[in-house]
């Protein structure tokens, strides 16, 4: 298998899954706000909702950025690549799968050491 082709496929999967998740989050925003208001204590629902929304946006941004890195075959140092993979993995089951695939691309067999580290 060609490493560059697999890397571009993972990048495309990251970007497309990010678009789908963003569309789902936007369409579900009013319901999510109501559920946080009902779940939280009377005056802290909006604060908790904003915090969760900020975390979700961080996870989506990391998914888009890691997809861009894979699509453009950019080099990231270990101090930026591995936290990015962790944020992608925290975004859900598809994030875990795509994060593991990103790590597999990073440690592609045949070089004897980690590629691009």
C-alpha positions in Angstrom: 0.0 0.0 0.0 1.1 3.5 -0.7 1.7 5.5 2.5 0.8 8.9 0.9 -2.5 7.5 -0.4 -3.4 6.1 3.0 -2.4 9.3 4.7 -4.6 11.3 2.3 -7.5 8.9 2.9 -7.2 9.4 6.7 -7.1 13.1 6.2 -10.2 13.1 4.0 -12.0 10.9 6.6 -11.0 13.3 9.4 -12.3 16.4 7.5 -15.5 14.7 6.3 -16.3 13.3 9.7 -15.7 16.8 11.1 -18.1 18.3 8.6 -20.8 15.7 9.5 -20.3 16.2 13.3 -20.4 20.0 12.9 -23.7 19.8 10.9 -25.1 17.5 13.6 -24.0 19.8 16.4 -25.5 22.8 14.7 -28.9 21.1 14.1 -29.0 19.8 17.7 -28.0 23.1 19.4 -31.4 24.2 20.7 -32.2 20.8 22.1 -28.8 20.6 23.8 -29.2 24.0 25.4 -32.6 23.0 26.8 -31.3 19.7 28.2 -28.3 21.5 29.9 -30.7 24.0 31.4 -32.9 21.2 32.8 -30.0 19.2 34.0 -28.0 22.0 35.8 -29.0 24.0 38.8 -31.2 27.0 38.0 -28.7 29.6 37.1 -25.7 27.6 36.0 -27.1 25.9 32.9 -25.8 28.5 30.4 -22.4 28.5 31.9 -22.1 24.7 31.7 -23.4 24.8 28.2 -20.9 27.3 27.0 -18.1 25.3 28.6 -19.2 22.1 26.9 -19.7 23.9 23.6 -16.1 25.3 23.8 -14.8 21.8 24.4 -16.7 20.4 21.5 -15.4 23.2 19.3 -11.9 22.4 20.4 -12.4 18.7 19.5 -13.8 19.6 16.1 -11.0 22.1 15.3 -8.4 19.5 16.2 -10.2 17.0 13.9 -10.1 19.5 11.0 -6.5 20.5 11.6 -5.3 16.9 11.9 -7.2 16.2 8.6 -5.5 19.2 7.0 -2.1 18.0 8.2 -2.7 14.6 6.7 -4.1 15.9 3.4 -1.2 18.3 2.9 1.4 15.8 4.2 2.7 18.5 6.6 5.2 17.7 9.3 4.3 18.3 12.9 6.6 17.8 15.8 5.8 15.4 18.6 4.7 18.2 21.0 2.0 19.2 18.6 1.1 16.0 16.9 0.4 13.8 19.9 -1.8 16.3 21.8 -3.8 16.8 18.6 -4.3 13.1 18.3 -5.5 13.0 21.9 -8.0 15.8 21.3 -9.3 13.9 18.2 -9.6 10.7 20.2 -11.6 12.5 22.9 -14.2 13.5 20.4 -15.8 10.1 20.2 -15.6 6.6 18.8 -14.8 7.7 15.3 -12.2 10.0 16.7 -10.6 7.1 18.5 -10.5 5.1 15.3 -9.1 8.0 13.3 -6.6 8.9 16.0 -5.3 5.3 16.0 -5.0 5.4 12.2 -3.1 8.7 12.5 -0.7 7.0 14.9 -0.4 4.0 12.6 0.6 6.4 9.8 3.1 8.1 12.0 4.8 4.8 12.9 4.5 3.3 9.3 6.6 0.1 9.0 9.6 0.0 6.8 11.6 2.9 8.2 12.9 1.2 11.4 11.8 4.3 13.4 8.9 6.6 13.7 8.3 8.5 10.5 8.5 12.3 10.6 9.4 12.6 14.3 
